[in-house]
Amino acid sequence: MPQPVEAVLVGAGNRGREAYGFYALRYPYRLKFVAVAEPIAERREQFAKEHNIPPERQFASWEDLYAKGQLAPALVNATMDRDHVASTLPALELGYHVLLEKPMAATPHDCVRLVRAAEKADRILQIGHVLRYTPFFTAVREVVQSGRLGDVMTVEHKENVVYWHMAHSFVRGNWRNSKIASPMILTKSCHDLDILSWVLGSRCLRVASFGHLTLFRSDRVGPEIPERCMDGCPIADQCPFYAPRLYLTDDTSWPVSTISLDTSLEARMKALQEGPYGRCVYRCDNDVVDHQIVTMEFENDVTVTFTMHGHSYKEGRTMRYDGSMGTLRGNMAENEIAVYDHLTGREDIIRPGDVVGGHGGGDTGLINSFVAAVRNPNRGVLSSARDSLQSHLIAFAAEEARLTGTVVDMGEYAQRIEAEVIAGQT
């Protein structure tokens, strides 16, 4: 049996510990973490204990980690969005192959910089676009690329974010504000824009977009509503976002596990009294949209509509591809794909293979791919930074289109960003 790929982790928060860390514990013959950089001591010590990392390999910052030189062939970067560039560029220069959480950066120019830096260093820079690695979307792509649908004419894709997830991550949580994270269309939906590009196997030509923050605003409630749920809210019994109902449950898995490292009832109550997750959803500093549509024109006259909203009763992605010879309808949450043949009238039902790990099995597939590529860099990865750049640029262009009320030409947009990076203008 081969030795595991050794790696260092930068950012031991929820994603770093529970996706990448748990993978290494589940498959110790594939991946082994030998160092960790995390500014919060409690998280750092918890991760180090779980992975038997000695004190001299535990660091409070990535700068301290990098000062020791390259400690392993691979690095997993699970920091917050706006820390990605500063923590990834020196890692590539040191010689690390990097698995970087999406979105790769918070500006289009920084995305281009990362791609160029990885190619200059001749290092793997794999982006966490986990949907490419799911059995579900692998099956969708196989159907579309096989020609069973004929010429694809139109695509409808929806990301249905369940109401409590919207409140947790994008109203109260780390991704609530575009000034400290990224626009919603990038943070949450670069997955979807990426999977559309991958499934169709073609370039996006033009983008328009509309969206708003409609519900989670202070003007939606009166002055009698307090700043925090536990401060005697008069509408607690009628509010689906009432924090104690969401977080003081017997189930302490995600997202409950994120509000406090100590998941005891007492610790969680304290977190709701003092921390961000106990705030009224109408009294937060959020500014990202809670619903948005993007209309796109791809090559070969394919028209695409993408809808993201945070008001669903159930989490899951749904889609429909209509072609000259058939129609595909998919429901990821139900793990079901229906393919209708226009000629025969027959409908085939596809239920993709077993799912292991988060994001519909995509987490496991992503890390498997990274480990295999570090062992043999010539094999490449499905979601390299260059491959992921198109979907990131679509997201930024969509946000520009939403804010300006214009239609963005993707070719001109990409050329402008690349030229500005080369000229050092941003």
C-alpha positions as CSV (number, residue, x, y, z in Angstrom):
1,M,0.0,0.0,0.0
2,P,1.5,3.4,-0.9
3,Q,2.3,6.0,1.7
4,P,-0.3,8.7,2.3
5,V,0.2,12.1,0.7
6,E,1.4,14.5,3.4
7,A,-0.3,17.9,3.6
8,V,-0.6,21.0,5.7
9,L,-3.9,22.7,6.5
10,V,-4.4,26.4,6.5
11,G,-7.7,27.2,8.2
12,A,-9.1,24.7,10.7
13,G,-12.6,26.0,10.8
14,N,-15.8,24.0,9.9
15,R,-14.7,23.2,6.3
16,G,-11.1,22.6,7.1
17,R,-11.8,20.2,10.0
18,E,-15.0,18.5,9.0
19,A,-14.4,18.1,5.2
20,Y,-10.7,17.7,4.8
21,G,-9.7,16.7,8.3
22,F,-12.4,14.0,8.6
23,Y,-11.4,12.7,5.2
24,A,-7.8,12.2,6.4
25,L,-9.1,10.4,9.5
26,R,-11.4,8.2,7.4
27,Y,-8.7,7.4,4.8
28,P,-5.3,7.6,6.6
29,Y,-3.6,5.7,3.9
30,R,-4.5,8.4,1.4
31,L,-3.9,11.7,3.2
32,K,-2.0,12.7,6.3
33,F,-1.9,16.2,7.8
34,V,1.5,17.0,9.3
35,A,1.0,20.7,10.1
36,V,-1.8,23.2,10.8
37,A,-2.1,27.0,10.7
38,E,-5.2,28.5,12.5
39,P,-5.4,31.7,14.4
40,I,-8.1,30.5,16.9
41,A,-6.2,28.5,19.5
42,E,-9.0,26.2,20.4
43,R,-9.6,25.2,16.8
44,R,-5.9,24.8,16.1
45,E,-5.4,22.6,19.2
46,Q,-8.5,20.5,18.5
47,F,-7.3,19.8,14.9
48,A,-3.7,19.0,16.1
49,K,-5.0,16.6,18.7
50,E,-7.2,14.7,16.1
51,H,-4.3,14.4,13.7
52,N,-1.4,13.9,16.1
53,I,0.4,17.1,15.0
54,P,3.2,18.0,17.4
55,P,3.4,21.5,18.9
56,E,6.3,22.6,16.6
57,R,4.0,22.0,13.6
58,Q,1.1,24.1,15.0
59,F,1.0,27.7,13.8
60,A,-1.1,30.7,14.6
61,S,-0.8,32.1,11.1
62,W,0.1,31.0,7.6
63,E,3.0,33.5,7.7
64,D,4.5,31.5,10.6
65,L,3.9,28.3,8.7
66,Y,5.6,29.5,5.5
67,A,8.6,30.8,7.5
68,K,9.5,27.1,8.1
69,G,9.7,26.5,4.4
70,Q,7.9,23.7,2.6
71,L,6.8,21.0,5.1
72,A,4.9,18.7,2.8
73,P,4.1,18.4,-0.9
74,A,0.5,19.5,-0.5
75,L,-1.4,22.2,1.1
76,V,-5.2,22.5,1.7
77,N,-6.4,26.1,2.0
78,A,-9.7,26.5,3.8
79,T,-9.4,30.1,4.9
80,M,-12.1,32.8,4.3
81,D,-12.7,34.1,0.8
82,R,-10.7,37.3,1.2
83,D,-7.7,35.5,2.6
84,H,-7.3,33.2,-0.3
85,V,-4.9,35.3,-2.4
86,A,-2.5,36.3,0.4
87,S,-2.4,32.7,1.7
88,T,-2.1,31.0,-1.6
89,L,0.5,33.0,-3.6
90,P,3.4,32.3,-1.2
91,A,2.4,28.6,-0.9
92,L,2.7,28.2,-4.6
93,E,6.1,30.0,-4.6
94,L,7.3,27.6,-1.8
95,G,6.4,24.7,-4.1
96,Y,3.2,23.4,-2.6
97,H,0.5,21.8,-4.7
98,V,-2.7,23.6,-3.4
99,L,-6.3,22.6,-3.0
100,L,-8.1,25.9,-2.5
101,E,-11.7,26.4,-1.3
102,K,-14.0,28.2,-3.7
103,P,-14.4,31.0,-4.6
104,M,-10.7,31.2,-5.4
105,A,-10.7,35.0,-4.8
106,A,-13.0,37.9,-4.1
107,T,-12.2,39.9,-7.3
108,P,-11.8,38.9,-10.9
109,H,-8.3,40.3,-11.1
110,D,-7.2,38.2,-8.1
111,C,-8.6,35.1,-9.7
112,V,-6.5,35.8,-12.8
113,R,-3.4,36.4,-10.7
114,L,-3.8,33.0,-8.9
115,V,-4.2,31.2,-12.2
116,R,-1.1,32.9,-13.7
117,A,0.9,32.2,-10.5
118,A,0.1,28.5,-10.4
119,E,1.0,28.2,-14.1
120,K,4.3,30.1,-13.6
121,A,5.2,27.9,-10.5
122,D,4.1,24.8,-12.4
123,R,2.1,23.7,-9.4
124,I,-1.4,22.2,-9.1
125,L,-4.0,24.7,-8.0
126,Q,-7.2,22.8,-7.7
127,I,-10.4,24.7,-6.8
128,G,-13.1,23.2,-4.6
129,H,-15.7,22.9,-7.3
130,V,-17.1,19.7,-5.7
131,L,-20.1,19.3,-8.0
132,R,-17.8,18.1,-10.8
133,Y,-16.9,15.1,-8.7
134,T,-20.5,14.0,-7.8
135,P,-22.0,10.9,-9.3
136,F,-25.1,13.0,-10.0
137,F,-23.5,15.6,-12.2
138,T,-21.2,13.2,-13.8
139,A,-24.3,11.3,-15.0
140,V,-25.9,14.6,-16.2
141,R,-22.8,15.5,-18.2
142,E,-22.6,12.0,-19.7
143,V,-26.2,12.3,-21.0
144,V,-25.7,15.8,-22.4
145,Q,-22.3,15.0,-24.0
146,S,-23.5,11.7,-25.4
147,G,-25.9,13.4,-27.8
148,R,-29.0,11.7,-26.5
149,L,-30.7,15.1,-26.2
150,G,-29.6,16.2,-29.7
151,D,-28.7,19.8,-29.9
152,V,-29.2,21.4,-26.5
153,M,-31.5,24.4,-26.9
154,T,-32.3,25.7,-23.5
155,V,-31.3,25.0,-19.9
156,E,-33.0,25.9,-16.6
157,H,-31.0,25.4,-13.5
158,K,-32.1,26.3,-9.9
159,E,-30.2,26.4,-6.7
160,N,-32.8,26.1,-4.0
161,V,-31.3,27.1,-0.7
162,V,-33.4,26.1,2.3
163,Y,-34.6,29.0,4.4
164,W,-32.6,28.1,7.5
165,H,-29.4,27.6,5.5
166,M,-29.9,31.1,4.0
167,A,-30.4,32.6,7.5
168,H,-27.4,30.6,9.0
169,S,-24.7,31.3,6.3
170,F,-25.8,34.3,4.4
171,V,-27.7,36.5,7.0
172,R,-26.1,35.7,10.3
173,G,-23.0,33.8,9.2
174,N,-19.6,34.3,7.6
175,W,-20.9,35.0,4.1
176,R,-23.5,37.5,4.9
177,N,-21.7,40.6,3.7
178,S,-20.0,41.1,0.3
179,K,-17.5,43.5,1.9
180,I,-16.1,40.8,4.2
181,A,-16.7,37.8,1.9
182,S,-18.0,38.0,-1.7
183,P,-21.3,38.6,-3.6
184,M,-23.8,35.8,-3.1
185,I,-23.7,34.8,-6.8
186,L,-20.0,34.1,-6.3
187,T,-19.9,32.7,-2.8
188,K,-22.8,30.3,-3.1
189,S,-23.4,29.9,-6.8
190,C,-20.0,29.7,-8.5
191,H,-20.6,25.9,-8.0
192,D,-23.6,26.2,-10.3
193,L,-22.1,28.4,-12.9
194,D,-19.1,26.1,-13.0
195,I,-21.3,23.0,-13.4
196,L,-23.3,24.6,-16.2
197,S,-20.0,25.4,-18.1
198,W,-18.7,21.8,-17.5
199,V,-21.9,20.0,-18.5
200,L,-22.4,22.0,-21.6
201,G,-18.7,21.9,-22.5
202,S,-18.8,25.4,-24.0
203,R,-18.1,29.0,-23.4
204,C,-20.6,31.6,-22.1
205,L,-20.9,34.6,-24.4
206,R,-23.2,37.1,-22.8
207,V,-24.7,37.6,-19.3
208,A,-27.5,39.6,-17.7
209,S,-28.8,39.4,-14.2
210,F,-31.4,40.6,-11.7
211,G,-31.6,40.1,-8.0
212,H,-32.4,41.7,-4.6
213,L,-32.1,41.5,-0.9
214,T,-35.8,41.5,-0.2
215,L,-36.7,39.8,3.1
216,F,-33.8,40.1,5.5
217,R,-33.9,43.8,6.1
218,S,-34.6,46.0,9.1
219,D,-37.5,47.7,7.4
220,R,-39.4,44.4,7.3
221,V,-40.1,44.6,11.1
222,G,-41.1,47.2,13.6
223,P,-39.1,48.8,16.4
224,E,-40.6,46.3,18.9
225,I,-38.4,43.5,17.5
226,P,-35.2,43.2,19.5
227,E,-31.6,42.9,18.2
228,R,-31.3,39.3,19.5
229,C,-33.8,36.4,19.4
230,M,-33.4,35.7,23.2
231,D,-34.1,39.2,24.2
232,G,-37.9,38.6,24.4
233,C,-38.9,38.6,20.8
234,P,-42.7,39.1,20.5
235,I,-43.0,37.1,17.3
236,A,-40.8,34.2,18.3
237,D,-43.6,31.7,17.9
238,Q,-44.3,32.8,14.4
239,C,-40.8,33.3,13.1
240,P,-39.2,30.4,11.2
241,F,-35.8,31.9,11.8
242,Y,-36.0,32.0,15.6
243,A,-32.5,31.1,16.7
244,P,-33.3,28.8,19.7
245,R,-35.5,26.7,17.6
246,L,-32.8,26.2,15.0
247,Y,-29.8,25.7,17.3
248,L,-30.9,24.4,20.7
249,T,-31.8,21.0,19.3
250,D,-30.7,17.4,20.1
251,D,-28.9,17.3,16.8
252,T,-25.6,19.0,17.1
253,S,-24.2,18.3,13.6
254,W,-23.8,21.1,11.0
255,P,-25.0,23.8,11.1
256,V,-25.4,23.7,14.9
257,S,-21.8,22.6,15.3
258,T,-20.6,25.9,13.8
259,I,-22.0,28.2,16.5
260,S,-19.7,26.9,19.3
261,L,-16.8,24.4,19.5
262,D,-18.4,23.2,22.7
263,T,-21.8,21.9,21.6
264,S,-23.2,21.5,25.1
265,L,-26.6,23.1,25.6
266,E,-25.1,25.7,28.0
267,A,-22.4,26.6,25.5
268,R,-24.9,27.0,22.7
269,M,-27.2,29.1,24.8
270,K,-24.2,31.4,25.6
271,A,-23.3,31.5,21.9
272,L,-26.9,32.7,21.0
273,Q,-26.8,35.3,23.8
274,E,-23.4,36.7,22.7
275,G,-22.5,35.5,19.2
276,P,-23.6,36.3,15.7
277,Y,-26.0,33.3,15.4
278,G,-28.3,34.7,18.0
279,R,-29.0,37.9,16.2
280,C,-32.4,38.6,14.7
281,V,-32.3,38.0,10.9
282,Y,-33.8,41.4,10.4
283,R,-31.1,43.1,12.5
284,C,-27.9,41.8,11.0
285,D,-25.2,43.6,8.9
286,N,-26.0,41.4,5.8
287,D,-26.1,42.9,2.3
288,V,-26.0,39.9,-0.1
289,V,-29.1,39.1,-2.2
290,D,-31.6,36.5,-1.1
291,H,-32.8,35.8,-4.6
292,Q,-31.1,36.3,-8.0
293,I,-31.5,35.2,-11.6
294,V,-28.8,35.1,-14.3
295,T,-29.6,34.7,-18.0
296,M,-26.8,33.5,-20.2
297,E,-26.1,32.8,-23.8
298,F,-23.6,30.1,-24.5
299,E,-22.0,29.0,-27.7
300,N,-24.1,27.2,-30.3
301,D,-27.2,29.4,-29.5
302,V,-27.8,27.7,-26.1
303,T,-29.8,29.9,-23.8
304,V,-29.5,29.3,-20.0
305,T,-31.4,30.7,-17.0
306,F,-30.0,30.2,-13.5
307,T,-32.0,31.0,-10.4
308,M,-30.6,31.2,-6.8
309,H,-32.9,31.8,-3.9
310,G,-32.8,31.4,-0.2
311,H,-36.5,30.7,0.5
312,S,-36.9,27.0,-0.3
313,Y,-38.6,24.4,1.9
314,K,-35.8,21.9,1.0
315,E,-32.2,22.2,0.0
316,G,-31.3,21.0,-3.5
317,R,-30.5,21.7,-7.1
318,T,-33.0,21.1,-9.8
319,M,-32.5,21.4,-13.6
320,R,-33.9,20.8,-17.0
321,Y,-32.1,20.5,-20.4
322,D,-34.2,20.6,-23.5
323,G,-32.7,19.5,-26.8
324,S,-33.8,18.7,-30.3
325,M,-34.1,15.0,-29.5
326,G,-34.9,14.8,-25.9
327,T,-35.3,16.4,-22.4
328,L,-33.4,15.8,-19.2
329,R,-34.9,16.7,-15.8
330,G,-32.8,16.3,-12.7
331,N,-33.3,16.6,-9.0
332,M,-30.1,16.3,-7.0
333,A,-31.7,16.0,-3.6
334,E,-33.7,13.1,-4.9
335,N,-30.7,11.7,-6.8
336,E,-32.9,11.2,-9.8
337,I,-32.4,12.0,-13.5
338,A,-35.2,11.5,-16.0
339,V,-34.3,11.4,-19.8
340,Y,-37.2,11.6,-22.2
341,D,-36.7,10.6,-25.9
342,H,-38.8,12.7,-28.3
343,L,-38.8,10.0,-31.0
344,T,-39.8,7.0,-29.0
345,G,-41.7,8.7,-26.1
346,R,-39.7,6.6,-23.7
347,E,-38.5,8.0,-20.4
348,D,-35.5,6.5,-18.7
349,I,-34.8,7.1,-15.0
350,I,-31.2,7.2,-13.8
351,R,-30.3,7.0,-10.2
352,P,-26.5,7.7,-9.9
353,G,-24.2,5.6,-7.7
354,D,-23.8,5.5,-4.0
355,V,-22.8,8.8,-2.3
356,V,-20.1,9.0,0.3
357,G,-19.2,12.3,1.9
358,G,-20.7,15.8,1.8
359,H,-22.0,17.7,-1.2
360,G,-23.5,14.6,-2.8
361,G,-20.2,12.8,-2.7
362,G,-18.3,15.7,-4.2
363,D,-16.1,16.3,-1.2
364,T,-14.7,12.8,-1.3
365,G,-14.3,12.9,-5.1
366,L,-12.5,16.3,-4.9
367,I,-10.0,15.1,-2.3
368,N,-9.5,11.8,-4.0
369,S,-8.6,13.7,-7.2
370,F,-6.2,16.0,-5.4
371,V,-4.4,13.2,-3.7
372,A,-4.1,11.3,-7.0
373,A,-2.8,14.4,-8.8
374,V,-0.2,15.1,-6.1
375,R,1.0,11.5,-6.5
376,N,1.1,12.0,-10.3
377,P,0.9,15.7,-11.4
378,N,0.8,14.7,-15.0
379,R,-2.7,13.3,-14.6
380,G,-4.3,16.7,-13.9
381,V,-7.6,17.5,-12.1
382,L,-11.1,18.2,-13.2
383,S,-11.2,21.6,-11.5
384,S,-7.9,23.3,-12.1
385,A,-7.7,27.0,-11.5
386,R,-7.7,27.6,-15.3
387,D,-10.8,25.4,-15.7
388,S,-12.6,27.2,-12.9
389,L,-11.7,30.7,-14.0
390,Q,-14.6,30.9,-16.6
391,S,-17.3,30.3,-14.0
392,H,-15.7,32.8,-11.6
393,L,-15.7,35.4,-14.3
394,I,-19.3,34.7,-15.2
395,A,-20.2,35.3,-11.5
396,F,-18.4,38.6,-11.4
397,A,-19.9,39.6,-14.8
398,A,-23.3,38.7,-13.5
399,E,-22.9,40.9,-10.4
400,E,-21.7,43.7,-12.6
401,A,-24.7,43.2,-14.9
402,R,-27.1,43.2,-11.8
403,L,-25.7,46.4,-10.4
404,T,-25.5,48.3,-13.7
405,G,-28.5,46.9,-15.5
406,T,-26.4,46.0,-18.5
407,V,-25.6,42.9,-20.6
408,V,-22.0,41.9,-20.3
409,D,-20.1,40.5,-23.2
410,M,-17.9,37.7,-21.6
411,G,-15.2,37.8,-24.2
412,E,-14.6,41.5,-23.8
413,Y,-14.9,41.2,-20.0
414,A,-12.3,38.5,-19.7
415,Q,-9.9,40.3,-22.1
416,R,-10.3,43.5,-20.1
417,I,-9.6,41.8,-16.7
418,E,-6.6,39.9,-18.1
419,A,-5.1,43.1,-19.7
420,E,-5.6,45.0,-16.5
421,V,-3.8,42.3,-14.5
422,I,-0.9,42.2,-17.0
423,A,-0.6,46.0,-16.9
424,G,-0.7,46.0,-13.1
425,Q,-3.6,48.4,-13.1
426,T,-5.4,46.9,-10.0
